[in-house]
């Protein structure tokens, strides 16, 4: 083999399906599963190339060593795309690449990108700050916006008259249900929007009126492939919970210290799970205003909840009649500054028994 004797090297190859690496035979063991394939290279000099293997890994989401979520790329790809390597992935053949967009006017181009305010976690400057969210590939159907830490000024009698958060550029079915403006605290909540037909970037615009609000934001933008059927929310669902138990809340709930935002009409949805049927609902807080006012309501199937009393003693059994869709409506006035709602849900097995204990 002459001067090539004993040579071991790495070749990185761009691949539309992910990342392809040619390396020595340790790749065989590391990638001998259905997700990664190891293929022997053939060439004229078989003695030389027999020590090399082609390794492919997908550019999937990965947990970064700094606690964030990233995307698995080679180190060179991560740097070229403007990300920061934070830990390894793909059996150390790749790095977990974390993407953050902070500067106003910035653009999201990768999955699992974090939008955060300038100087975060310090207060954001006053004025308008707009971000564009582009699909990372043409097969993206939805964005899931996870509000990890979002705080702007509170509404006044339900109206976002000071700081505002506005959205645009989603598919028509999502634009019909996304609130015109949001404000207050959205920390821990989320929003799912359809972008399958969107050809231009979607927008999120913050308008900060006063530095006194101490506004800040950090939002994770998850891009969901049209092929990931188990992750996609049904059309028109603004929130989508996939666990057997969880909580649905009004925006700006703030642990019961918030205020219901006016002019909202959208649906909370819960993923159907095999073997489950009815849903047990329990109210932590429920305050929508006047009883019987359908303009401020939360509806489960045919059961419309209004006022400040939820179900019977704070509990309600949601009988299965089809998809789990709960619709919320708020009108154009919240002069009483009603706080909204926080409802815990639990999917019940098909053959279930509800036991009610009374403590005396």
C-alpha positions as CSV (number, residue, x, y, z in Angstrom):
1,X,0.0,0.0,0.0
2,X,3.1,2.2,0.2
3,X,2.6,5.6,1.9
4,X,-1.0,4.8,2.7
5,X,-0.1,2.0,5.0
6,X,-1.8,2.2,8.4
7,X,-3.8,5.4,7.4
8,X,-7.1,6.0,9.2
9,X,-9.2,9.0,8.4
10,X,-12.6,10.6,8.3
11,X,-14.6,11.8,5.3
12,X,-17.7,14.0,5.8
13,X,-20.2,13.9,3.0
14,X,-23.3,16.2,2.7
15,X,-26.5,14.3,2.5
16,X,-30.0,15.6,2.1
17,X,-31.3,13.0,4.6
18,X,-28.8,13.8,7.3
19,X,-25.1,13.5,7.8
20,X,-22.8,10.9,6.3
21,X,-19.4,10.0,7.7
22,X,-16.8,7.6,6.4
23,X,-14.6,6.3,9.3
24,X,-13.0,3.2,10.5
25,X,-14.6,0.0,11.7
26,X,-15.8,1.3,15.1
27,X,-18.7,2.7,13.2
28,X,-20.0,-0.8,12.6
29,X,-20.7,-1.4,16.2
30,X,-21.9,2.2,17.0
31,X,-24.4,2.3,14.2
32,X,-25.6,-1.3,13.7
33,X,-29.3,-0.5,14.2
34,X,-32.3,0.5,12.0
35,X,-31.7,4.2,12.3
36,X,-28.1,4.2,11.2
37,X,-26.6,2.1,8.6
38,X,-23.0,1.1,8.2
39,X,-22.0,0.2,4.6
40,X,-18.6,-1.1,3.5
41,X,-16.9,1.1,0.8
42,X,-15.6,-0.7,-2.3
43,X,-12.8,0.6,-4.5
44,X,-9.9,-0.7,-6.5
45,X,-7.7,-0.9,-3.4
46,X,-9.8,-3.1,-1.1
47,X,-7.0,-3.6,1.4
48,X,-7.0,0.2,2.0
49,X,-10.7,0.8,2.0
50,X,-11.6,-2.3,4.0
51,X,-10.9,-0.3,7.2
52,X,-13.4,2.4,6.3
53,X,-17.2,2.5,6.8
54,X,-19.9,4.9,5.7
55,X,-22.0,6.1,8.6
56,X,-25.2,8.0,8.2
57,X,-27.1,9.8,11.0
58,X,-30.2,11.8,10.9
59,X,-30.3,15.5,11.9
60,X,-32.7,14.7,14.8
61,X,-33.4,16.7,17.9
62,X,-31.0,16.0,20.8
63,X,-30.5,17.1,24.4
64,X,-27.6,19.5,24.7
65,X,-25.2,19.4,27.6
66,X,-26.3,23.0,28.6
67,X,-29.9,21.8,29.3
68,X,-31.3,23.1,26.0
69,X,-32.5,21.1,23.0
70,X,-30.5,21.2,19.8
71,X,-30.2,19.4,16.5
72,X,-27.6,16.7,15.7
73,X,-25.0,17.9,13.1
74,X,-21.4,17.4,12.4
75,X,-19.2,20.0,14.2
76,X,-18.5,21.7,10.8
77,X,-22.1,21.9,9.9
78,X,-23.1,23.3,13.2
79,X,-20.5,26.1,12.9
80,X,-21.5,26.8,9.3
81,X,-25.2,27.1,10.3
82,X,-24.5,29.6,13.1
83,X,-25.2,27.2,16.0
84,X,-23.2,26.4,19.1
85,X,-22.0,22.9,19.8
86,X,-23.1,21.7,23.3
87,X,-22.3,18.0,23.9
88,X,-22.2,15.0,21.5
89,X,-24.8,13.0,19.7
90,X,-24.9,10.0,17.3
91,X,-22.4,8.1,19.4
92,X,-20.0,11.1,19.4
93,X,-20.0,11.2,15.6
94,X,-22.0,14.5,15.8
95,X,-22.5,17.4,18.1
96,X,-25.7,18.7,19.6
97,X,-26.1,22.1,17.9
98,X,-28.1,24.8,19.7
99,X,-29.5,27.7,17.8
100,X,-30.5,31.0,19.3
101,X,-31.9,34.2,17.7
102,X,-31.8,37.3,19.9
103,X,-31.3,40.4,17.8
104,X,-34.5,42.1,16.6
105,X,-35.1,41.4,12.9
106,X,-33.5,37.9,13.3
107,X,-34.7,34.8,11.4
108,X,-35.3,31.3,12.5
109,X,-34.1,28.7,10.0
110,X,-33.5,25.6,12.1
111,X,-35.6,23.3,14.2
112,X,-35.5,23.8,18.0
113,X,-34.4,27.4,17.7
114,X,-34.7,29.6,20.7
115,X,-36.1,33.1,20.2
116,X,-35.0,35.3,23.1
117,X,-35.1,39.0,23.8
118,X,-31.9,41.1,23.4
119,X,-29.8,41.0,26.5
120,X,-31.9,38.1,27.9
121,X,-32.6,37.5,30.8
122,X,-32.1,41.3,31.4
123,X,-35.1,43.4,30.5
124,X,-35.7,44.0,26.8
125,X,-35.4,47.5,25.3
126,X,-38.5,49.4,24.4
127,X,-39.8,49.6,20.9
128,X,-40.8,47.0,18.3
129,X,-38.9,43.7,17.9
130,X,-39.9,41.3,15.1
131,X,-38.7,37.8,14.3
132,X,-39.2,35.8,11.2
133,X,-39.8,32.0,11.4
134,X,-38.9,30.1,8.2
135,X,-39.5,26.4,7.7
136,X,-36.3,24.4,8.0
137,X,-37.5,22.3,5.0
138,X,-40.5,22.2,2.7
139,X,-42.0,19.2,4.5
140,X,-42.8,21.1,7.7
141,X,-46.5,21.2,8.6
142,X,-46.6,22.9,12.0
143,X,-44.7,25.1,14.5
144,X,-45.0,24.4,18.2
145,X,-44.1,27.6,20.1
146,X,-43.2,26.8,23.7
147,X,-43.2,29.9,25.8
148,X,-40.4,28.9,28.2
149,X,-40.1,32.4,29.8
150,X,-42.3,35.1,28.4
151,X,-43.3,38.2,30.4
152,X,-44.6,41.6,29.2
153,X,-47.0,44.1,30.8
154,X,-50.4,42.8,32.0
155,X,-53.7,43.5,30.2
156,X,-56.0,46.3,31.5
157,X,-59.6,44.9,31.9
158,X,-58.7,42.2,29.5
159,X,-57.2,44.4,26.7
160,X,-53.5,44.3,25.8
161,X,-53.2,48.1,25.7
162,X,-49.5,48.4,26.6
163,X,-47.0,45.8,25.6
164,X,-48.2,43.4,23.0
165,X,-47.3,40.1,21.3
166,X,-48.7,39.6,17.8
167,X,-48.4,36.8,15.3
168,X,-48.9,36.5,11.5
169,X,-48.1,34.5,8.4
170,X,-49.6,31.1,9.5
171,X,-52.0,29.1,7.5
172,X,-55.6,30.5,7.3
173,X,-57.0,27.9,9.7
174,X,-54.5,28.9,12.4
175,X,-54.9,32.7,11.8
176,X,-58.6,32.3,12.6
177,X,-57.9,31.0,16.1
178,X,-54.6,32.7,17.1
179,X,-55.5,35.6,19.5
180,X,-55.1,39.0,17.8
181,X,-52.8,40.1,20.7
182,X,-51.4,38.5,23.8
183,X,-49.8,40.0,26.8
184,X,-49.0,39.4,30.5
185,X,-47.2,36.2,31.4
186,X,-47.2,33.2,29.1
187,X,-44.5,31.2,30.8
188,X,-45.0,27.4,30.7
189,X,-47.7,27.6,28.0
190,X,-47.6,26.9,24.3
191,X,-49.2,27.4,20.9
192,X,-49.4,25.1,17.9
193,X,-49.9,26.7,14.5
194,X,-50.2,25.3,10.9
195,X,-47.6,26.4,8.3
196,X,-48.0,23.7,5.7
197,X,-49.2,26.1,3.0
198,X,-47.1,29.1,4.2
199,X,-44.7,30.2,1.5
200,X,-43.2,33.1,3.3
201,X,-41.8,33.4,6.8
202,X,-44.2,33.6,9.8
203,X,-43.8,36.6,12.1
204,X,-43.8,37.2,15.8
205,X,-43.8,40.8,16.9
206,X,-43.1,42.2,20.3
207,X,-44.0,45.9,21.0
208,X,-42.6,47.1,24.3
209,X,-44.0,50.4,25.5
210,X,-42.3,51.0,28.8
211,X,-39.1,49.7,30.4
212,X,-41.0,49.5,33.6
213,X,-42.7,46.3,32.5
214,X,-39.3,44.5,32.7
215,X,-40.3,42.6,29.6
216,X,-38.3,39.5,28.5
217,X,-39.0,36.5,26.3
218,X,-37.6,33.1,25.5
219,X,-39.5,30.9,23.1
220,X,-38.5,27.5,21.7
221,X,-39.7,27.0,18.1
222,X,-40.2,23.3,17.3
223,X,-40.8,22.5,13.7
224,X,-43.0,19.4,13.1
225,X,-42.6,17.4,9.9
226,X,-45.7,16.5,7.9
227,X,-44.6,12.8,8.3
228,X,-44.7,13.0,12.1
229,X,-48.4,12.2,12.3
230,X,-48.2,11.2,16.0
231,X,-46.9,14.7,16.9
232,X,-49.2,16.9,14.7
233,X,-52.1,18.6,16.3
234,X,-55.5,18.2,14.7
235,X,-56.5,21.2,12.4
236,X,-57.6,24.3,14.4
237,X,-56.2,23.2,17.8
238,X,-54.2,26.0,19.3
239,X,-52.9,24.0,22.2
240,X,-52.2,20.2,22.1
241,X,-51.5,18.0,25.0
242,X,-50.2,14.5,24.3
243,X,-50.0,13.0,27.9
244,X,-52.6,10.9,29.7
245,X,-52.9,13.7,32.3
246,X,-52.1,17.4,32.3
247,X,-53.4,20.9,32.6
248,X,-55.2,23.3,30.3
249,X,-55.0,27.0,31.2
250,X,-56.1,30.4,29.9
251,X,-53.3,32.5,28.5
252,X,-51.9,34.9,31.2
253,X,-53.2,32.7,34.0
254,X,-50.1,33.4,36.2
255,X,-50.9,30.8,38.8
256,X,-54.3,32.3,39.5
257,X,-53.0,35.9,39.7
258,X,-53.5,36.8,36.0
259,X,-56.4,38.1,34.0
260,X,-58.4,36.7,31.2
261,X,-57.5,38.3,27.8
262,X,-60.4,39.6,25.7
263,X,-61.5,38.5,22.2
264,X,-60.3,35.0,22.1
265,X,-61.9,32.0,20.5
266,X,-59.8,28.8,20.1
267,X,-59.7,25.2,21.1
268,X,-57.6,23.2,23.6
269,X,-57.1,19.6,22.3
270,X,-55.9,16.4,24.0
271,X,-54.4,13.5,22.0
272,X,-56.6,10.4,21.9
273,X,-54.8,7.4,23.5
274,X,-55.6,3.7,22.9
275,X,-57.5,2.1,25.7
276,X,-58.9,5.4,27.1
277,X,-62.3,6.9,26.8
278,X,-63.8,9.5,29.2
279,X,-61.9,12.4,30.8
280,X,-62.0,13.4,34.5
281,X,-61.7,17.2,34.9
282,X,-60.8,19.0,38.0
283,X,-60.7,22.8,38.4
284,X,-57.8,24.4,40.2
285,X,-59.2,27.8,39.5
286,X,-62.2,28.8,37.4
287,X,-63.3,32.5,37.0
288,X,-64.9,33.5,33.8
289,X,-67.3,36.2,35.0
290,X,-71.1,36.1,35.0
291,X,-72.9,32.8,35.1
292,X,-74.7,31.9,31.9
293,X,-72.7,34.3,29.7
294,X,-71.8,32.3,26.7
295,X,-69.5,35.1,25.6
296,X,-67.0,34.0,28.3
297,X,-67.2,30.2,28.4
298,X,-65.2,26.9,28.3
299,X,-67.0,24.0,26.5
300,X,-66.3,20.3,26.8
301,X,-68.4,18.4,24.3
302,X,-72.0,19.6,24.9
303,X,-71.2,20.9,28.5
304,X,-70.8,24.7,28.6
305,X,-69.1,26.0,31.7
306,X,-69.5,29.7,32.6
307,X,-69.3,31.9,35.7
308,X,-67.1,31.0,38.7
309,X,-68.4,27.4,39.5
310,X,-66.9,24.5,37.6
311,X,-69.0,21.3,37.2
312,X,-70.1,19.9,40.5
313,X,-67.8,20.9,43.4
314,X,-65.0,21.7,41.0
315,X,-65.2,18.4,39.1
316,X,-66.7,17.3,35.8
317,X,-66.7,14.0,33.9
318,X,-66.2,14.7,30.2
319,X,-68.0,11.8,28.4
320,X,-66.3,10.6,25.3
321,X,-68.2,11.7,22.1
322,X,-65.2,11.9,19.7
323,X,-62.0,14.0,19.6
324,X,-61.0,15.7,22.9
325,X,-61.6,19.4,21.9
326,X,-62.4,22.0,24.5
327,X,-63.4,25.4,23.1
328,X,-62.8,28.7,24.9
329,X,-64.5,32.0,24.2
330,X,-63.9,35.5,25.7
331,X,-65.8,38.6,24.7
332,X,-64.6,42.2,24.4
333,X,-64.8,43.2,28.1
334,X,-63.3,42.0,31.3
335,X,-64.0,45.0,33.6
336,X,-64.1,42.6,36.6
337,X,-60.6,41.4,35.7
338,X,-61.7,37.7,36.0
339,X,-58.6,35.5,36.2
340,X,-59.5,32.7,33.7
341,X,-59.1,29.0,34.3
342,X,-56.7,26.2,35.1
343,X,-58.3,22.7,34.6
344,X,-56.5,19.4,35.3
345,X,-57.4,16.5,33.1
346,X,-57.0,12.7,33.5
347,X,-57.8,10.2,30.7
348,X,-59.8,7.3,32.0
349,X,-59.5,3.7,30.9
350,X,-62.3,2.3,28.9
351,X,-63.5,0.2,31.8
352,X,-63.1,2.5,34.7
353,X,-64.7,3.1,38.1
354,X,-64.7,6.5,39.7
355,X,-64.5,6.4,43.5
356,X,-65.6,9.5,45.4
357,X,-64.4,9.8,49.0
358,X,-65.9,12.2,51.5
359,X,-63.8,13.3,54.4
360,X,-65.7,14.3,57.5
